Amino acid sequence: SIRSYICAPLLKDGQWRFMVSIASPVPRAWREDEVELVHELTARIWLRIERLRAKAALREREEAYRTLFDSIDEGFLVADLLYDEAGKPCDFLYIEANPAAIRISGVPSYVGRRMFEIDPGFEKEWLEIGDRVVRSGRGERLEFYTAPLRQWYNFYISRTGGPDSHRVAIVFQDITERKHAEAALRKSEAQQAFLVRLNDTLRPLGDPMQVQLEAVRALGEHLGANRVAYTEHRTDQTVVILPHYAAQSPNIEGCYHYEHFGQAVFAELEAGRTVVHSDIVKNPELSDAQRANLAAIGSGAAAGVPLMKDGRLVAALWVDYRTPHQFSTDELSLIEAVAERTWDAIERARAEAALRKAHDELELRVTERTTELAQAVQQLWTEASEREAAEHARSELRRKLDTAQEDERRRVARNLHDQTGQLLTELALAVRALASAGPLSAAAAERMAEIERVADELGRQVHGLAVRLRPTALDDVGLAAALRQLISDWSARTRVPVDLEMVELEPERLPPEVETVLYRIAQEALTNIAKHAGASHVSVVVIRQDEAVRVVIEDDGRGFDPEERH
């Protein structure tokens, strides 16, 4: 039914976007002003539609922003930086704050309030940071401790608006737990580093008292304590304070009765519990006399860690301060760790000292026996010199001396292997049986393992001494096998590779005395190489040819000029 119409299109950026059509059921000559009106109406309708669409999009964005603003876990603040008459920043006025900001900071209300109104103690550095961001337009990220809230925060602050805007947006997170964890980790790493240094310091020390003194000195200097001492406890309720570390405190080495310092203190130690007195003057568990005794030795605060053996108190490690001191958990754990490690080192040093004493006594017995044999040889030499066959007698005497020495070495070596070695093996088995007999405390299990290790080490050293005195392989299977064992053990001990070549030594054996001499030559040469040469490779060649045996031992270490040696 359309007989006439007007179509007014609207072009935007060269493209057809919108059109208004007006139709009539009868033929009609449209006037120019009517056509112009339709074009104007088209433009105005399109403009209205675009405005409505923009408003709708803005509402959607605002709703999305508000949803995000209210739901994010990070705190979000919008604030205006205020300036005084001199143009210097003086405060923040909060415009918006999301729920997370209120929850994280604990401030019940931000909007419409100023920063110093909320708490005058806020750091003035915030004004400097805000001024930099407002003036430069560049955001800044920082970690900051806020004293009024006693919390650490991770902040990102940026300017909103144009160059003339003083408004900033602040996004922040509470990182207090992370900071505390990092601080705890740093403390733990520092303690572990101290324990590693302490172990390195104690490891080469062989004297038990030197181990003890070095440990208490290192701990005292690390903690800044005035006194650190080990005490040994006796069954008659007396305590011996051993030589110790003291800084600005008197030396109190000596023997005391429990009552001198308080029976309750030592009852706690005997129960295996650490004793802590942060302020001895105010300690109600002590009598006036005991507090006076402790004050006389300059003890204002003390912590003692017990060392138990077979369920009995044997020693304790004490750390003293002249003034009251709150011992932290980290300090107490470090004192406990040092107590255990150092006491283990002291016991190990005592065991090693006992081993050295046994070794020295054994060497003395060998020396005394050798001296006796040497005296006997000298007597035989004197008698033989009066005879016509003096040279033959001297040779015979030398052979007898070597044989006697080797027989004595063989006897001592077999005694070490059969008797001392058997006793050490029984000791190791007893320790293992005791460790598996029932549940033990961690400290007891650790000490039991240390005793087992010392017993095994004693067994290895006794075995090594027996082999050095007289290898059984030399008697049982001959020179070739004994040399292989000697070189294998020497190479394993020194970590220097050795090439061994033997020609015509097997299967026919040499006379026993010849095998002994050749073995001792190789043994002495390898000992000298280990002590003086600093070699990285050694070669040993033993060749049997006709009625002679030739031994060639070479190394790539330091040598010397024989002429200069004389």
C-alpha positions in Angstrom: 0.0 0.0 0.0 3.1 2.3 -0.2 2.7 4.8 -3.0 5.5 7.2 -2.0 8.3 7.4 0.6 11.5 9.1 1.8 14.6 7.1 2.9 17.2 9.2 4.8 20.4 7.2 5.4 23.1 8.1 8.0 26.7 7.5 7.1 29.5 7.3 9.6 33.1 6.9 8.6 32.0 6.3 5.1 29.7 3.4 6.0 25.9 3.2 6.1 24.9 2.8 9.8 21.3 3.9 10.1 18.3 5.0 8.1 14.8 6.6 8.7 12.1 5.9 6.2 8.7 7.7 5.9 6.0 6.2 3.7 2.7 7.4 2.3 -0.2 5.3 0.9 -0.9 7.9 -1.8 1.3 9.6 -4.4 3.0 12.6 -2.9 5.4 15.2 -4.0 7.8 15.6 -1.0 8.8 19.1 -0.3 12.4 20.0 0.2 11.8 21.2 3.8 10.2 17.8 4.5 13.2 15.9 3.1 15.5 18.2 5.2 13.4 17.5 8.3 13.7 13.7 7.8 17.5 14.1 7.5 17.6 16.1 10.7 15.4 13.6 12.5 17.6 10.8 11.3 20.7 12.5 12.7 19.1 13.3 16.0 17.6 9.8 16.5 21.0 8.2 15.8 22.7 10.6 18.2 20.2 9.7 20.9 20.6 6.0 20.3 24.4 6.3 20.6 24.1 8.2 23.9 21.8 5.6 25.3 24.2 2.8 24.2 27.1 4.7 25.7 25.3 5.1 29.0 24.4 1.4 29.0 28.0 0.4 28.3 29.2 2.8 31.0 26.8 1.3 33.5 28.0 -2.2 32.5 31.6 -1.1 33.0 30.8 0.6 36.3 29.0 -2.5 37.5 31.9 -4.7 36.4 34.4 -2.3 38.1 32.3 -2.3 41.2 32.1 -6.0 41.2 35.8 -6.3 40.8 36.4 -3.5 43.3 34.3 -5.3 46.0 35.5 -8.9 45.3 39.3 -8.8 44.8 41.4 -10.1 47.6 43.8 -7.1 47.5 43.0 -3.9 49.3 42.1 -1.0 47.0 42.0 2.6 48.0 41.3 5.8 46.0 42.6 9.0 47.6 43.3 12.6 46.8 46.7 13.9 47.8 46.2 17.2 49.7 48.7 20.1 49.5 49.1 23.0 52.0 49.4 26.7 51.1 53.2 26.3 50.5 52.4 23.6 47.9 53.8 20.7 50.0 51.9 17.5 50.4 50.3 17.3 53.8 47.7 14.5 53.9 45.6 12.0 52.0 41.8 12.2 51.7 40.3 8.8 51.1 37.6 8.7 48.4 36.9 5.0 48.0 37.9 1.8 49.9 36.9 -1.8 49.0 36.0 -4.4 51.6 39.4 -6.1 51.4 41.2 -2.8 52.3 39.1 -2.6 55.5 39.6 -6.3 56.3 43.3 -6.3 55.7 44.1 -3.1 57.5 41.6 -3.4 60.3 40.6 0.3 59.8 36.7 0.3 60.0 36.1 3.2 57.7 38.2 5.1 55.1 35.8 7.1 52.9 35.8 10.9 53.8 38.6 10.5 56.3 42.2 11.7 56.2 45.2 9.5 56.7 46.5 11.4 59.8 43.0 11.5 61.1 42.9 7.7 61.1 46.2 7.6 62.9 48.7 10.5 63.4 51.5 7.9 63.6 51.5 7.1 59.9 54.9 7.5 58.2 55.4 10.8 56.4 57.2 8.9 53.7 53.8 8.2 52.3 53.4 11.9 51.4 56.8 11.9 49.6 55.8 8.7 47.6 52.4 10.1 46.7 54.0 13.5 45.6 56.4 11.7 43.3 53.7 9.6 41.7 51.3 12.6 41.2 54.1 14.7 39.7 55.7 12.1 37.4 52.6 10.0 36.5 54.7 6.9 37.0 53.4 4.2 39.4 55.6 2.8 42.1 55.7 -0.7 43.7 57.2 -1.0 47.2 57.2 -3.1 50.4 56.5 -1.0 53.5 56.2 -1.5 57.2 53.3 0.5 58.7 54.1 1.0 62.4 50.6 2.0 63.6 49.1 -1.2 62.1 52.3 -3.3 62.9 52.0 -4.9 59.5 54.0 -5.3 56.4 52.3 -4.4 53.0 53.1 -4.8 49.4 51.9 -1.6 47.7 51.4 -0.4 44.1 50.4 3.3 43.9 49.6 5.1 40.7 48.0 8.4 39.5 44.5 8.4 38.1 43.3 11.1 35.8 45.3 13.6 33.7 48.6 15.5 34.5 46.8 17.9 36.8 45.1 15.2 38.8 46.1 14.7 42.5 44.1 11.5 42.8 45.9 8.2 43.3 44.9 4.5 43.4 46.5 2.3 45.9 46.5 -1.6 45.6 48.0 -3.4 48.6 48.4 -6.9 50.2 49.3 -7.9 53.7 52.7 -9.7 53.5 53.3 -9.8 57.3 53.3 -13.6 57.4 55.7 -13.8 54.5 58.0 -11.3 56.1 58.0 -13.2 59.4 58.6 -16.5 57.5 61.6 -14.9 55.7 63.0 -13.5 59.0 62.6 -17.0 60.5 64.3 -18.5 57.5 67.2 -16.1 57.7 67.6 -16.9 61.4 67.5 -20.6 60.6 70.1 -20.2 57.9 72.3 -18.2 60.2 72.1 -20.9 62.8 72.8 -23.6 60.3 75.8 -21.6 59.1 77.0 -21.3 62.6 76.7 -25.0 63.3 78.6 -25.8 60.1 81.4 -23.4 61.1 81.4 -25.0 64.6 81.7 -28.5 63.1 84.6 -27.4 60.9 86.3 -25.8 63.9 85.9 -28.9 66.1 86.6 -31.6 63.6 90.5 -31.3 63.5 90.7 -31.0 67.3 91.9 -34.1 69.2 92.1 -32.8 72.8 88.7 -33.1 74.6 89.2 -30.0 76.7 90.2 -28.0 73.6 87.0 -29.2 71.9 85.0 -28.1 74.8 86.6 -24.7 75.2 86.4 -23.9 71.5 82.7 -24.8 71.4 81.7 -22.7 74.4 83.7 -19.7 73.1 82.1 -19.9 69.7 78.6 -20.1 71.2 79.2 -17.3 73.7 80.4 -15.0 71.0 77.6 -15.9 68.7 74.9 -15.2 71.3 76.6 -12.3 73.0 76.4 -14.2 76.3 78.5 -13.3 79.3 79.3 -16.9 80.2 79.0 -20.4 78.6 80.0 -23.5 80.5 79.7 -27.2 80.6 78.9 -28.8 83.9 79.4 -32.5 84.8 77.0 -34.0 87.3 77.8 -36.6 89.9 75.6 -39.0 91.8 76.3 -37.3 95.2 74.4 -34.2 94.0 77.5 -32.2 93.3 78.2 -30.4 90.0 81.6 -29.7 88.5 81.8 -26.5 86.4 84.5 -27.2 83.8 86.8 -24.6 82.3 84.6 -22.2 80.3 84.0 -19.0 78.3 83.5 -15.8 80.3 83.1 -12.2 79.1 82.7 -9.5 81.7 81.8 -12.3 84.2 84.0 -14.1 86.8 85.5 -17.5 86.3 83.5 -20.0 88.4 85.4 -23.2 87.6 85.1 -25.7 90.5 82.8 -28.1 92.4 79.5 -27.0 93.9 76.6 -28.7 95.7 73.1 -28.7 94.1 71.8 -26.7 97.0 74.1 -23.8 96.1 72.1 -23.0 93.0 68.7 -24.7 93.8 67.6 -28.3 94.0 64.6 -27.6 91.8 66.9 -26.5 88.9 68.8 -29.8 88.9 65.6 -31.8 89.4 64.4 -30.3 86.0 67.7 -31.2 84.4 67.6 -34.8 85.8 64.2 -35.1 84.3 65.7 -34.3 80.9 64.1 -30.8 80.6 65.7 -27.6 79.6 65.8 -25.0 82.4 65.2 -21.3 81.6 65.4 -18.4 84.0 64.9 -15.1 82.2 65.2 -13.0 85.4 66.9 -14.8 88.3 66.3 -11.9 90.8 62.5 -12.4 90.4 62.6 -16.2 90.2 60.2 -17.4 92.9 61.6 -21.0 92.8 64.9 -19.8 94.3 65.6 -18.9 97.9 67.1 -15.6 98.9 70.4 -17.4 99.6 70.4 -19.1 96.1 69.6 -15.8 94.4 72.4 -14.2 96.3 74.8 -17.0 95.2 73.8 -16.5 91.6 74.1 -12.7 91.8 77.6 -13.2 93.3 78.8 -15.0 90.2 77.2 -12.4 87.9 74.2 -14.4 86.7 71.1 -12.4 85.9 69.5 -14.9 83.4 70.4 -18.4 82.5 69.4 -21.4 80.4 70.6 -24.9 80.9 70.3 -27.9 78.5 70.7 -31.4 80.0 72.8 -34.2 78.4 71.5 -37.6 79.3 73.2 -41.0 79.0 71.3 -44.2 79.7 68.6 -42.1 81.3 71.0 -40.4 83.7 72.1 -36.8 83.8 75.8 -36.7 83.0 76.4 -33.1 81.9 74.7 -29.8 81.0 75.4 -26.8 78.9 74.7 -23.4 80.5 74.4 -20.0 78.9 74.4 -17.0 81.3 73.7 -13.2 80.9 74.6 -10.6 83.6 71.2 -8.9 83.2 67.7 -10.3 82.6 67.3 -11.9 79.1 64.3 -13.3 77.3 65.5 -16.5 75.6 63.9 -16.9 72.2 62.9 -20.3 70.8 65.6 -20.0 68.2 68.3 -19.4 70.9 67.2 -22.4 72.9 67.1 -24.7 69.9 70.6 -23.5 69.0 71.9 -24.1 72.6 70.4 -27.6 72.5 72.0 -28.4 69.1 75.4 -27.1 70.2 75.1 -29.1 73.5 74.4 -32.4 71.6 77.0 -31.9 68.9 79.7 -30.6 71.1 79.3 -33.4 73.7 79.4 -36.0 70.9 82.7 -34.3 69.7 84.1 -34.4 73.2 83.3 -38.1 73.6 84.7 -38.8 70.1 87.9 -37.0 71.1 88.1 -39.0 74.3 87.7 -42.2 72.4 90.4 -41.1 69.9 92.7 -40.2 72.7 92.2 -43.6 74.2 92.9 -45.2 70.9 96.1 -43.1 70.5 97.2 -44.2 74.0 96.6 -47.8 73.2 98.5 -47.4 69.9 101.4 -45.7 71.7 101.5 -48.4 74.3 101.6 -51.0 71.6 104.4 -49.2 69.8 106.2 -49.0 73.0 105.9 -52.7 73.6 107.3 -53.3 70.0 110.1 -50.8 70.6 111.0 -52.4 73.9 111.0 -55.8 72.4 113.1 -54.6 69.4 115.5 -52.9 71.9 115.9 -56.2 73.7 116.5 -58.0 70.5 119.0 -55.3 69.4 120.8 -55.8 72.6 120.9 -59.5 72.1 122.2 -58.9 68.6 124.9 -56.6 69.9 126.0 -59.3 72.4 126.1 -61.9 69.6 128.0 -59.4 67.5 130.7 -59.0 70.2 131.0 -62.7 70.6 131.1 -63.4 66.9 133.8 -60.7 66.3 136.2 -62.9 68.4 135.7 -65.8 66.0 137.3 -66.3 62.6 134.0 -66.3 60.7 133.0 -62.8 61.9 131.5 -61.7 58.7 129.4 -64.8 58.4 128.3 -64.4 62.0 127.3 -60.8 61.4 125.2 -61.8 58.4 123.6 -64.6 60.4 122.9 -62.2 63.3 121.2 -59.7 60.9 119.1 -62.5 59.5 118.2 -63.6 63.0 117.3 -60.0 64.0 115.1 -59.6 60.9 113.5 -63.0 61.5 113.0 -62.2 65.2 111.5 -58.8 64.4 109.2 -60.3 61.8 108.3 -63.2 64.2 107.5 -60.6 66.9 105.5 -58.5 64.4 103.7 -61.7 63.3 102.9 -62.6 66.9 101.7 -59.1 67.8 99.7 -58.8 64.5 98.0 -62.1 65.2 97.2 -61.1 68.7 95.7 -57.8 67.5 93.7 -59.7 64.8 92.6 -62.7 66.9 92.1 -61.1 70.4 91.8 -57.3 70.1 89.9 -57.5 66.8 87.5 -60.2 68.3 86.8 -58.0 71.4 86.1 -54.9 69.1 83.8 -57.1 67.0 81.9 -58.2 70.1 81.7 -54.6 71.2 80.1 -53.5 67.9 77.7 -56.4 68.0 76.7 -55.6 71.6 76.1 -52.0 70.6 73.9 -53.0 67.7 72.0 -55.4 69.9 71.5 -52.7 72.5 70.3 -50.3 69.8 67.7 -52.8 68.5 66.6 -54.0 72.0 63.9 -51.3 72.4 62.9 -47.8 71.5 65.5 -45.1 72.4 65.2 -41.4 72.5 66.6 -39.5 69.5 69.6 -38.3 71.5 70.3 -41.8 72.8 70.0 -43.3 69.4 72.3 -40.7 67.9 74.9 -41.4 70.7 74.5 -45.2 70.2 75.2 -44.7 66.5 78.3 -42.6 67.4 79.6 -45.4 69.7 79.0 -47.9 67.0 81.0 -45.8 64.5 83.9 -45.4 67.0 83.9 -49.1 67.6 84.0 -49.8 63.9 86.7 -47.2 63.4 88.7 -48.8 66.2 88.3 -52.2 64.5 89.5 -50.8 61.2 92.5 -49.0 62.7 93.5 -52.1 64.7 93.2 -54.2 61.6 95.2 -51.7 59.6 97.9 -51.7 62.4 98.0 -55.5 62.3 98.4 -55.5 58.5 101.2 -53.0 58.7 103.0 -55.0 61.4 102.8 -58.3 59.4 100.3 -59.0 56.5 98.9 -62.5 56.8 99.0 -62.7 53.0 102.8 -62.7 53.1 102.8 -65.9 55.1 99.7 -67.6 53.6 99.9 -67.0 49.9 103.2 -65.3 49.2 104.9 -62.1 48.1 102.7 -61.5 45.0 99.4 -61.5 46.9 100.9 -59.5 49.7 102.1 -56.8 47.3 98.7 -56.6 45.6 97.0 -56.1 49.0 99.7 -53.5 50.2 99.3 -51.5 47.0 95.5 -51.7 46.9 95.3 -50.5 50.6 97.9 -47.8 50.0 96.2 -46.5 46.9 92.8 -46.5 48.6 94.2 -44.6 51.6 96.2 -42.0 49.6 93.9 -41.8 46.5 97.0 -42.1 44.3 96.8 -44.7 41.5 99.5 -47.4 41.3 100.5 -49.5 38.3 101.8 -52.9 39.6 103.7 -55.3 37.3 105.1 -58.6 38.5 107.1 -61.0 36.4 107.9 -64.6 37.3 106.9 -64.3 41.0 104.3 -67.0 40.7 103.7 -69.9 41.2 107.0 -70.8 42.7 107.7 -68.8 45.9 110.9 -67.2 47.1 112.5 -68.0 50.4 110.4 -66.5 53.3 113.2 -64.1 54.4 113.7 -62.8 50.8 109.9 -62.2 50.5 109.9 -60.3 53.8 112.8 -58.1 52.7 111.2 -57.3 49.3 107.9 -56.6 50.9 109.5 -54.2 53.5 111.4 -52.4 50.7 108.1 -51.8 48.8 106.3 -50.8 52.0 109.0 -48.3 53.1 109.2 -46.8 49.6 105.4 -46.2 49.4 105.4 -44.7 52.9 108.1 -42.2 51.8 106.2 -41.3 48.7 103.0 -40.7 50.7 105.0 -38.5 53.2 107.3 -36.5 51.0 106.7 -36.9 47.2 103.3 -35.4 46.7 102.9 -37.8 43.7 99.8 -38.2 41.5 100.9 -41.6 40.0 103.2 -44.4 41.1 104.6 -47.4 39.3 105.9 -50.6 40.9 107.7 -53.3 38.9 109.0 -56.6 40.4 111.0 -58.9 38.1 112.4 -62.3 39.0 115.2 -63.3 36.6 117.6 -66.2 37.1 118.8 -66.0 40.7 118.0 -62.4 41.3 114.9 -60.2 41.9 114.8 -56.5 40.8 112.3 -54.0 42.3 111.8 -50.7 40.5 109.5 -48.1 42.2 108.9 -44.8 40.4 106.6 -41.8 41.0 106.0 -38.4 39.4 106.3 -36.4 42.7 109.0 -34.1 44.1 112.5 -35.5 44.0 115.9 -34.4 45.3 119.5 -34.3 44.2 121.4 -37.1 46.0 124.6 -35.0 46.0 122.9 -32.1 47.7 121.5 -34.4 50.4 125.1 -35.3 51.4 
